[in-house]
């Protein structure tokens, strides 16, 4: 495994396990902080002759590369592109809520960030429906 591959692995794992803030920027900072801490711990436990240079390079990559460089898989096949276009079409033409609640779970898309955001979106839509319903009930009780 190259230092770049290791950096991407660490970053994706940290991002998916511990980054659940609505703010992408906060999640990026958290994931990078976790990765840097991990590198420092590993480097602190080993001597210069036992892989220190590898982990130093991993740490450097984490510090200098963007979220897109570390998280996004930049190789998209024709089939994957067609799926992304289908998602966009469903959101635009049939509505965001139906796209994710009624139409499909989009399990054929193998993108962790997409499914993390899809899950958050569904929860927010559910909360909004409950909030609106409760406001209606409150209004009806005051009539």
C-alpha positions in Angstrom: 0.0 0.0 0.0 1.4 3.4 -0.9 1.3 6.4 1.4 -1.5 8.0 -0.8 -3.6 4.8 -0.6 -3.1 4.7 3.2 -4.0 8.4 3.6 -7.2 7.9 1.6 -8.1 4.8 3.6 -7.6 6.5 6.9 -9.5 9.6 5.8 -12.5 7.7 4.4 -12.7 5.6 7.5 -12.5 8.6 9.9 -15.0 10.5 7.8 -17.5 7.7 7.7 -17.2 6.6 11.3 -17.0 9.9 13.2 -18.2 12.8 11.1 -22.0 13.3 11.4 -22.2 17.1 11.6 -24.5 18.9 9.1 -21.5 21.0 8.1 -19.2 19.4 5.6 -16.4 21.7 6.6 -16.6 20.6 10.2 -16.6 17.0 9.1 -13.5 17.5 6.9 -11.6 19.2 9.8 -12.7 16.4 12.2 -11.6 13.6 9.8 -8.3 15.3 9.1 -7.6 15.9 12.8 -8.4 12.2 13.6 -6.0 11.1 10.8 -3.2 13.4 11.9 -3.6 12.2 15.5 -3.4 8.6 14.3 -0.3 9.3 12.3 1.4 11.0 15.3 0.6 8.1 17.5 2.0 5.6 15.1 5.1 7.7 14.5 5.6 8.2 18.2 5.7 4.4 18.8 8.2 3.6 16.1 11.8 4.4 15.4 13.1 5.9 12.3 14.0 2.5 10.9 10.5 1.0 11.3 8.4 2.9 8.7 8.6 6.4 10.1 9.1 7.9 6.6 6.0 6.1 5.3 3.8 7.5 8.0 5.4 10.9 7.7 4.4 10.9 4.0 0.9 9.7 4.9 0.6 12.7 7.3 1.9 15.1 4.7 -0.7 13.9 2.1 -3.5 14.3 4.7 -2.4 17.8 5.4 -2.0 18.9 1.7 -4.8 17.1 -0.1 -8.4 18.2 -0.3 -11.5 16.3 0.8 -12.2 15.5 -2.9 -8.7 14.1 -3.4 -8.9 11.9 -0.3 -12.5 10.8 -0.3 -13.9 10.8 -3.8 -13.2 7.9 -6.1 -12.3 9.8 -9.3 -12.8 6.8 -11.6 -16.4 6.7 -12.8 -17.6 4.1 -15.1 -20.4 4.6 -17.8 -22.8 2.6 -15.6 -22.0 4.8 -12.5 -22.5 7.9 -14.5 -25.8 6.7 -15.7 -26.9 6.0 -12.1 -25.8 9.6 -11.1 -27.8 11.0 -14.0 -30.8 8.9 -12.9 -30.6 10.3 -9.4 -30.4 13.8 -10.7 -33.4 13.2 -13.0 -35.5 11.8 -10.3 -34.7 14.6 -7.9 -35.5 17.3 -10.6 -38.5 15.7 -12.3 -40.2 13.7 -9.6 -39.2 15.5 -6.5 -36.5 15.1 -3.9 -38.6 13.3 -1.3 -40.0 10.8 -3.8 -36.5 10.2 -5.2 -35.2 9.0 -1.9 -38.3 7.8 0.0 -40.6 6.2 -2.6 -38.6 5.5 -5.7 -35.4 3.7 -4.6 -32.8 3.2 -1.9 -30.2 3.5 -4.7 -28.4 0.4 -3.3 -26.6 0.0 -6.7 -24.7 3.2 -6.0 -21.6 2.2 -4.0 -20.7 5.7 -2.7 -20.5 6.0 1.1 -20.9 9.8 1.1 -24.0 9.6 -1.1 -25.7 7.2 1.3 -24.6 9.2 4.4 -26.2 12.3 2.9 -29.3 10.4 1.7 -29.8 9.1 5.2 -29.5 12.5 6.7 -31.8 14.0 4.1 -34.5 11.4 4.9 -34.3 12.1 8.6 -34.6 15.9 8.0 -37.6 15.4 5.7 -39.2 13.2 8.4 -38.6 15.8 11.1 -40.0 18.5 8.8 -43.2 16.5 8.2 -43.6 15.9 12.0 -43.0 19.6 12.7 -45.6 20.7 10.1 -48.1 18.2 11.3 -47.7 19.3 14.9 -48.2 23.0 13.9 -51.4 22.1 12.2 -52.6 20.2 15.3 -51.7 23.2 17.5 -53.7 25.5 15.2 -56.7 23.2 15.1 -56.7 22.9 18.9 -56.9 26.7 19.2 -59.9 27.1 16.9 
